[in-house]
Structures are given as structure tokens and as C-alpha cells.
């Protein structure tokens, strides 16, 4: 089952990424969901495509999706966790750092993860017990084992108090690490 889910997730991520890339750069309909939290019409279009494709293959599976959709239920043993356009702020401002992020959990435990960056045509995936890959080649975490050699990646939280905490931590790390990066797509940052 895990192999079938992975094959489907990779195919869907590529198709969804192509749709996101086709819509990229054009006029976007932007809606505010909350403070510093926006969604575009492309987010909805990509999410709808992903949900439709999953339902074609696995109609009994559930969903936990970034964009609200009252028709989706997470009451299933296998749940697809979807962020259709991770990096919406970048996407809405025509900054080419965004991706499609799909995870699959069974009984609340992750079994498959797929991230597709359509701009660079990079497909990352991992399975429980099966390792991680980029475009079919095995990947591993960095062998850097000192803070002084590390490049620290982070992303911004929306609430002010969390941003203040992030700034405090960054100030402490700034002089101890090689460098710090924030690219605006947490999923791509984690893959890189």
C-alpha cells in the first residue's frame, strides 16, 4: 500500500506543481485568511486538483488540507496532508521559491512525504523506513556537526510574540553559525 501511495503522491505532486507553475506570474486573486496569512486562487486550484486525483485512486482516504474546505474529512485511517502552494507569500509576489507539499499519514503516523519544486523540477520524497530521495537519487542530511559550520534555516511565524522569539534566537545564533537563511517556503528549506 505504501508503494502505491508513494507512486500516486509523486505523480499528483508533479501535476499539481505544473498547474502552480502555469498560474505563476499572472494576476492572482489574494484573500486574507488571518494576520499575515493569505491564500491565492492558485492555492485553491492546486488543492482541488490534488484532492480530485487522490479521490480517484483512494476514495476512502481522508484529508487535512491547508485551505479550508468543509467537504473534506480527516476521519480515515489514511489521511493526505496537503499544502498546495507552500510559500504563498513568495508565490503571490512572483518570487520563485514555492512548492507543492504532500504528506500521508496512517493511523496518525507519517508514512510518505513528497515535495515538488516545479521551478527547479526537483521532486523530493521519503517513506517510512525507505530513505529520502531527490529526483530518484538518495539524499542524506548534512554531515556538518558543529554550530560554526552550520547554515541555519528558519521561517517566520505570524504572531508578533513568536517573531520576537525568533529574532532573539537568531541574534544568539548569528555570530555562532556560518550563515542563516529564510527563503519563505519551509518545505523546500527542510528538503535542501
C-alpha positions in Angstrom: 0.0 0.0 0.0 2.8 2.4 0.9 4.4 1.9 -2.6 1.1 2.7 -4.3 0.5 5.8 -2.2 4.1 7.0 -2.9 3.7 6.5 -6.7 0.4 8.3 -6.6 1.7 11.1 -4.4 4.7 11.7 -6.7 2.5 11.8 -9.8 0.0 14.1 -8.2 2.7 16.4 -6.9 4.2 16.8 -10.4 0.8 17.5 -11.9 -0.1 20.0 -9.2 3.3 21.7 -9.5 2.8 22.1 -13.2 -0.5 23.8 -12.6 1.0 26.1 -10.0 3.8 27.0 -12.4 1.3 27.6 -15.2 -0.5 30.1 -13.0 2.7 31.6 -11.6 3.4 35.2 -12.6 -0.1 36.2 -13.5 -2.6 38.3 -11.7 -3.6 36.5 -8.5 -6.7 36.8 -6.5 -5.4 37.3 -3.0 -7.6 36.7 0.1 -6.6 37.3 3.7 -7.2 34.4 6.0 -5.7 36.0 9.1 -3.0 38.3 10.2 -0.1 37.9 7.7 -1.9 34.8 6.3 -3.0 34.9 2.7 -4.4 32.5 0.2 -4.5 32.9 -3.6 -6.8 31.5 -6.2 -3.9 29.3 -7.3 -3.8 27.7 -3.8 -7.4 26.6 -4.2 -7.0 25.4 -7.8 -3.9 23.3 -6.9 -5.6 21.9 -3.8 -8.7 21.0 -5.7 -6.6 19.1 -8.3 -4.7 17.2 -5.6 -7.9 16.2 -3.8 -9.6 15.1 -7.0 -6.7 13.0 -8.0 -6.4 11.3 -4.6 -10.2 10.6 -4.6 -9.9 8.9 -8.0 -7.3 6.5 -6.6 -8.2 6.3 -2.9 -11.8 7.4 -2.3 -11.7 6.0 1.3 -8.8 8.2 2.3 -9.2 11.5 4.3 -7.6 14.9 4.1 -6.0 17.6 6.2 -5.6 20.5 3.8 -4.1 23.9 4.2 -7.0 25.7 2.6 -10.4 25.3 4.4 -12.8 23.0 2.7 -15.8 21.8 4.7 -16.4 18.9 2.3 -13.1 17.3 3.3 -12.9 15.0 6.3 -9.8 13.7 8.1 -11.9 10.8 9.6 -10.0 8.0 7.9 -7.2 5.6 8.8 -5.1 7.1 5.9 -5.0 10.9 5.7 -3.4 13.1 3.0 -1.9 16.3 4.4 -1.7 19.0 1.8 -0.1 22.4 1.4 -0.9 23.1 -2.2 1.4 26.1 -2.5 3.9 26.2 0.3 5.4 29.7 0.1 2.2 31.5 -0.8 3.7 34.9 0.0 6.6 34.3 -2.3 4.2 33.0 -4.9 1.8 35.9 -4.7 4.8 38.3 -5.2 6.3 36.4 -8.1 9.3 35.2 -6.1 10.1 31.7 -7.5 10.5 29.8 -4.2 7.4 27.7 -3.6 6.4 24.1 -3.8 3.7 21.5 -3.5 3.8 19.7 -0.2 2.0 16.4 0.3 2.3 14.1 3.3 0.4 10.9 4.0 -0.2 9.5 7.5 -1.6 6.2 8.5 -3.2 5.9 12.0 -1.6 9.3 12.8 1.9 8.3 11.8 3.7 9.7 8.7 4.4 7.1 6.0 5.0 9.1 2.9 6.2 12.7 2.2 6.5 14.3 -1.3 7.7 17.9 -2.0 7.8 19.1 -5.6 9.5 22.4 -6.6 8.2 23.0 -10.2 10.6 25.9 -10.8 13.7 23.8 -10.4 11.9 20.5 -11.3 13.1 19.0 -8.0 11.0 16.1 -6.6 11.9 15.1 -3.1 10.3 12.1 -1.4 10.7 9.9 1.6 8.9 6.9 3.0 8.8 5.4 6.5 11.8 3.1 6.6 12.7 3.7 3.0 15.1 6.7 3.0 14.9 10.1 1.2 15.4 10.9 -2.4 15.8 13.8 -4.8 14.8 13.0 -8.4 15.5 9.4 -7.8 18.9 9.8 -6.1 19.3 9.0 -2.4 19.9 12.1 -0.2 21.0 12.4 3.4 21.3 15.1 6.0 24.5 17.2 6.1 27.5 15.8 7.9 28.3 19.2 9.4 28.4 18.6 13.2 29.4 22.0 14.5 27.3 25.1 15.0 30.2 27.1 13.5 29.9 25.2 10.2 26.1 25.1 10.1 23.8 27.1 7.9 20.7 27.7 10.0 17.3 27.7 8.2 14.2 29.3 9.7 10.9 30.7 8.7 8.7 33.4 10.2 5.8 32.9 12.5 2.8 35.2 12.1 2.2 36.3 15.8 4.4 39.1 17.0 5.5 37.3 20.2 6.7 34.3 18.1 8.6 36.7 15.7 10.2 38.3 18.7 11.3 34.9 20.0 12.7 34.0 16.5 14.6 37.3 16.4 16.0 36.6 19.9 17.2 33.2 18.9 18.7 34.5 15.6 20.6 37.2 17.5 22.1 34.5 19.7 23.0 32.3 16.7 24.1 34.9 14.2 27.7 35.1 15.4 28.0 31.4 16.1 27.0 29.9 12.8 28.3 30.1 9.2 25.1 31.7 8.0 21.3 32.0 8.4 18.7 31.6 5.7 15.0 32.2 5.4 13.6 31.5 1.9 9.9 31.7 2.5 9.0 28.0 1.8 9.5 25.9 4.9 9.1 22.6 3.0 11.8 23.4 0.4 14.1 24.7 3.1 13.7 21.5 5.0 14.4 19.4 1.9 17.5 21.5 1.0 
